[in-house]
Every structure is written in C-alpha cells, then in structure tokens.
Amino acid sequence: MSWKSVLAVSASAVALSGALAVPAGAAVTTAAAPAAATLSCYIYNEAGSALNVRSGPGTGYAVVASMAAGGRLPCGPLQDSQTAGGSYTSCGGGDTWTQVTYGGRIDYVAERCVAIGMA
C-alpha cells in the first residue's frame, strides 16, 4: 500500500469518527459548558382572591398568613404531594392540602386553589 493510500484511509477514518485533526503544536481550546439553571418549586394561588395559609391541613388550624391572588410561595418539603386533612369549601371544595414554606415554617393551603410550578 502506498503512503497516499494510507493517508486517504486515515483521513476517512478521522472523518467517520468525528475526530478533529489538529496540527502538532497547535493550541486546542474548548468552550465551557453553560452552567445548569437551578429551578425551585413554587405554589401559585389560582383562587382568584386571597387564600388562607394555615398552620395545618384543615380549616380547624390557625390562619398564619394570606396569600395574594396570583401570588406564590415556595413549596414545602413534600414538593408537589398533597396531604389529606380537614375539608374546605373554597375552589370547589376538597380535603387535600399542599405544603408551602412561609416564614421558615411548613404551612398549608387548599390544594384545589393552587398550581405547582418551577421558576
């Protein structure tokens, strides 16, 4: 096999493998991968009016805050899981509650009145 044939086969192999041929002594630089965005879980009030934030999963628990219509609070440790509790009548009624983080505490909002999202 001639040196021209060897060179042609080598060039074909490089092209097929996607490898980059770089002359000896040439500097090779690569772009750094962009940093991954950090997303956080939020609970959004979709009730159309202020929503009570309670100390526990039921209307028998104290109201500790009011979440403005369209407002958001960070998810609690259960993220998008619901907690069974006392029944409520707002937003069509139900008995499941979603955890939120408020003032360093874990509190609850009526599950049917909120949406869960990432931002």
KENUNU-365254 format. One line per 8 residues: for each residue z, y, x of N, C-alpha, C, O, CB. Coordinates in steps of 0.1 Angstrom, whole numbers. Each point is the difference from the previous one (the first is absolute). Glycine has a CB too. Example, Ala and Ser with C-alpha at 12.3 -4.5 7.8 and 13.67 -1.06 7.14 Angstrom:
BEGIN
78/-57/132/0/12/-9/0/12/9/7/0/10/5/-12/-29; -19/23/15/0/11/9/8/11/-8/1/11/5/-23/-17/7
***
This chain:
BEGIN
0/-12/9/0/12/-9/0/12/9/7/1/10/5/-13/-29; -20/22/16/-1/12/8/11/9/-3/7/-1/-11/-32/-1/12; 28/12/7/10/10/-2/-3/8/-12/10/5/-7/-5/-4/31; -18/1/-28/-3/8/-12/4/-8/-12/4/6/-10/-24/5/22; 18/-24/-12/4/-8/-11/15/0/-2/5/1/-11/-25/-16/14; 28/14/8/14/0/-1/5/14/-5/9/0/-9/-7/-16/28; -8/26/-15/4/14/-5/-3/1/-15/8/6/-7/-13/4/30; -7/-15/-27/-3/1/-14/9/-8/-9/4/4/-11/-28/-1/17
28/-15/-1/10/-9/-8/13/7/0/7/0/-11/-19/-21/18; 17/27/4/13/7/0/0/12/-9/10/2/-7/-7/-10/31; -14/16/-24/-1/11/-9/1/-4/-15/6/6/-8/-20/6/26; 7/-23/-21/0/-5/-14/14/-5/-3/5/3/-12/-28/-10/14; 30/1/6/14/-5/-2/9/12/-3/8/-1/-9/-12/-19/23; 3/30/-6/8/12/-2/-3/7/-13/9/3/-7/-8/1/32; -14/-3/-29/-4/6/-13/6/-8/-11/4/5/-10/-25/4/20; 20/-23/-9/5/-8/-11/15/0/-2/5/-1/-11/-25/-14/15
27/16/7/15/0/0/6/13/-4/11/1/-3/-12/-19/20; -7/29/-17/5/13/-3/7/6/11/7/11/-1/-5/-18/-22; -3/1/35/8/5/12/-7/13/5/-12/2/-3/19/-25/9; 0/31/1/-5/12/5/-2/-1/15/10/-3/7/1/16/-25; -23/-12/23/-3/-1/14/3/14/6/-6/10/-4/-11/-28/1; 26/19/13/3/12/6/-2/-1/15/4/-10/6/13/15/-23; -24/5/23/-3/-1/15/14/0/7/10/6/-4/-32/6/1; 22/-19/15/11/-1/8/5/14/4/-8/8/4/1/-31/5
20/25/-10/6/13/4/0/11/-11/5/10/2/-13/-16/21; 1/3/-34/0/9/-11/13/0/-7/6/-10/-2/-31/8/-1; 30/14/-2/12/0/-7/-3/-3/-15/-10/4/-6/19/14/21; 0/-26/-21/-1/-5/-13/12/6/-8/11/-2/4/-24/-19/2; 10/28/-17/10/6/-8/-1/-6/-14/-12/-2/-5/13/23/19; 10/-23/-21/-1/-4/-14/8/10/-8/10/6/4/-12/-31/3; -2/26/-19/7/9/-10/12/-7/-5/0/-12/-3/-21/24/-3; 32/-4/5/12/-6/-5/-1/-2/-15/-7/8/-7/20/3/25
-8/-22/-23/0/-2/-15/8/10/-7/11/4/5/-15/-29/-1; 0/30/-15/8/10/-8/13/-7/-4/1/-11/-3/-22/23/-5; 31/-3/8/14/-5/-4/-1/-4/-15/-6/7/-8/17/7/25; -4/-25/-21/0/-4/-14/9/9/-8/10/5/5/-13/-29/2; -2/28/-18/8/9/-9/11/-8/-6/-1/-11/-4/-19/25/-1; 32/-7/4/11/-6/-6/1/4/-15/0/12/-3/12/-12/26; -12/-9/-31/1/2/-15/14/-2/-5/7/-9/5/-31/3/-8; 28/14/-6/13/-2/-6/-1/-2/-15/-10/5/-6/20/9/23
-1/-22/-23/0/-3/-14/6/11/-8/11/5/4/-11/-30/1; -6/29/-16/6/10/-9/-1/-4/-14/-9/-8/-4/3/26/20; 16/-13/-24/0/-2/-15/-4/13/-6/6/10/3/12/-28/-2; -28/18/-9/-5/12/-6/3/1/-15/-2/-10/-7/-17/10/23; 24/11/-21/4/2/-14/-13/2/-8/-6/10/2/29/-1/4; -26/-18/-15/-12/1/-9/4/2/-15/-8/-2/-9/-5/-12/26; 26/17/-19/5/1/-13/-5/13/-8/0/0/-12/20/-12/20; -25/22/-1/-5/12/-7/12/10/-2/-3/11/-4/-15/-25/-7
30/10/15/11/9/-1/10/-5/11/-2/-10/7/-1/15/-32; 14/3/26/11/-4/10/5/-14/-3/1/-4/-12/5/28/15; -3/-31/7/5/-14/-1/14/-1/6/2/5/11/-26/-14/-10; 33/2/-8/14/-2/5/0/-9/12/-7/-11/-1/16/16/-22; -2/-2/33/2/-9/11/15/-4/-2/9/8/0/-26/3/17; 19/-24/-18/13/-6/-3/6/-8/12/-7/-4/9/1/3/-33; 20/0/24/7/-6/11/-2/-16/-1/4/-7/9/12/26/-9; -20/-24/-11/-2/-14/-2/-11/-3/-10/-6/9/-6/30/-13/11
-28/-9/-7/-11/-3/-8/3/-1/-15/0/-11/-6/-9/-1/25; 11/23/-25/3/1/-14/5/13/-5/4/9/8/2/-33/-7; -7/27/-14/3/13/-5/16/2/0/4/11/-2/-25/-11/-12; 28/-10/16/15/1/1/4/5/13/12/4/2/-10/-23/-18; -11/20/26/4/5/13/-2/15/0/-8/6/-8/1/-27/19; 14/28/-2/0/15/1/-14/5/4/-6/-6/8/31/6/-3; -29/11/-11/-12/7/5/5/8/12/9/9/0/-19/-7/-24; 3/-5/35/3/7/13/-9/11/4/2/8/9/8/-29/-2
-22/21/-13/-10/10/2/-11/-1/-10/0/-9/-9/4/8/34; -13/11/-25/-11/0/-9/-13/1/9/-1/9/8/15/2/-27; -23/-19/16/-13/-1/7/-10/8/-8/-3/-3/-11/8/-19/22; -11/33/-5/-9/8/-7/-13/-7/-4/-3/-10/7/12/30/6; -15/-16/-24/-13/-6/-4/-10/1/12/-1/11/5/6/-5/-30; -11/-17/28/-9/0/11/6/-1/14/-7/0/10/-8/13/-24; 29/-13/14/7/0/13/0/-14/6/-5/-10/-6/19/29/-2; -9/-20/20/1/-13/7/13/-1/8/5/10/4/-30/-11/-3
29/-11/0/12/-3/9/-4/-13/8/-8/-8/-4/24/18/-13; -10/-11/29/-3/-12/8/5/-13/-7/10/0/-8/-8/14/28; -9/-25/-18/4/-13/-6/13/-4/6/4/4/11/-28/-11/-14; 31/-1/-5/12/-7/5/-3/-12/8/-12/-2/2/24/10/-22; -2/-15/25/-3/-11/8/-8/-12/-6/-6/-7/7/27/13/4; -21/-7/-24/-8/-10/-6/-15/4/-1/-8/-8/-5/28/1/-8; -24/19/17/-13/5/0/-6/0/-14/5/8/-8/-8/-16/31; -6/-1/-26/-6/1/-13/5/-11/-10/-6/-2/-10/-14/10/21
32/-14/-8/6/-10/-9/8/7/-11/5/12/2/-4/-28/17; 0/10/-30/8/5/-11/13/-7/-1/1/-12/4/-22/19/-16; 31/0/6/13/-6/-2/3/0/-15/-2/10/-7/10/-2/29; -4/-20/-27/3/-1/-14/13/7/-3/9/0/9/-21/-22/-11; 13/29/-9/12/8/-3/1/3/-15/-6/-7/-8/6/16/31; 8/1/-26/1/5/-14/-13/6/-5/-8/5/8/32/-1/-4; -26/-5/-17/-12/5/-6/0/15/-1/10/7/0/-11/-28/-13; -11/26/12/-3/15/-2/-11/1/-10/-7/-9/-2/15/15/26
-9/7/-29/-11/2/-10/-11/9/5/-10/1/-6/28/-4/-12; -16/10/29/-10/9/5/-12/-8/5/1/-11/4/16/28/3; -29/-10/-8/-13/-6/5/-3/-14/-7/-6/-8/6/10/20/16; -1/-13/-34/-3/-12/-8/12/-11/1/-1/-10/-7/-23/15/12; 34/-2/2/11/-9/1/-1/-11/9/-12/-4/4/17/10/-27; 6/-12/27/0/-12/9/14/-2/5/9/6/-4/-33/-2/10; 25/-14/3/13/-2/6/-1/-4/15/8/-6/6/-1/-2/-28; -18/13/28/-2/-2/14/1/14/7/-5/10/-5/-9/-31/2
20/21/15/2/12/7/-5/-1/14/-1/-11/6/21/15/-20; -24/7/20/-6/1/13/10/8/9/5/10/-4/-29/-11/-5; 27/-5/21/8/7/10/-6/12/6/-12/-1/3/23/-21/1; -4/32/-2/-4/12/8/11/3/10/11/-4/-2/-25/13/-18; 10/-1/30/10/5/9/1/15/-3/-9/7/0/3/-25/18; 19/21/-20/3/14/-3/13/4/6/10/-7/-2/-23/6/-20; 13/11/30/12/5/7/7/-10/8/12/0/1/-9/15/-20; -11/-24/25/6/-10/9/6/-12/-8/5/-10/6/0/27/10
-7/-17/-29/5/-11/-9/-12/-8/-6/-11/5/1/32/8/-6; -18/-25/0/-10/-7/-7/3/2/-15/11/-3/-5/-14/-15/23; -6/24/-25/1/3/-14/-11/-6/-8/-9/-7/6/21/28/-1; -13/-19/-18/-10/-7/-9/-7/9/-10/6/10/-4/8/-30/7; -26/17/-6/-8/7/-10/-6/-10/-9/-3/-11/4/-2/31/11; 2/-16/-28/-6/-9/-9/-14/-4/5/-9/8/3/21/3/-22; -14/-24/20/-13/-6/7/-12/5/-8/-10/2/7/23/-22/1; -13/20/-21/-12/3/-8/-4/15/1/-11/4/-4/17/-22/-11
2/26/21/-3/15/1/-5/3/14/-3/12/2/21/-8/-19; -20/-13/26/-4/3/14/-11/-8/4/-4/-10/-5/27/17/10; -29/-2/6/-11/-8/7/4/0/15/8/8/5/-26/-1/-21; 14/-18/23/4/-1/14/-13/2/8/-11/-5/-3/29/-12/-3; -16/25/17/-12/3/8/5/1/15/12/1/3/-24/10/-22; 2/-10/27/2/2/15/-5/14/4/-11/4/-5/9/-29/9; 9/31/5/-5/13/5/4/1/14/-3/11/7/5/0/-29
***
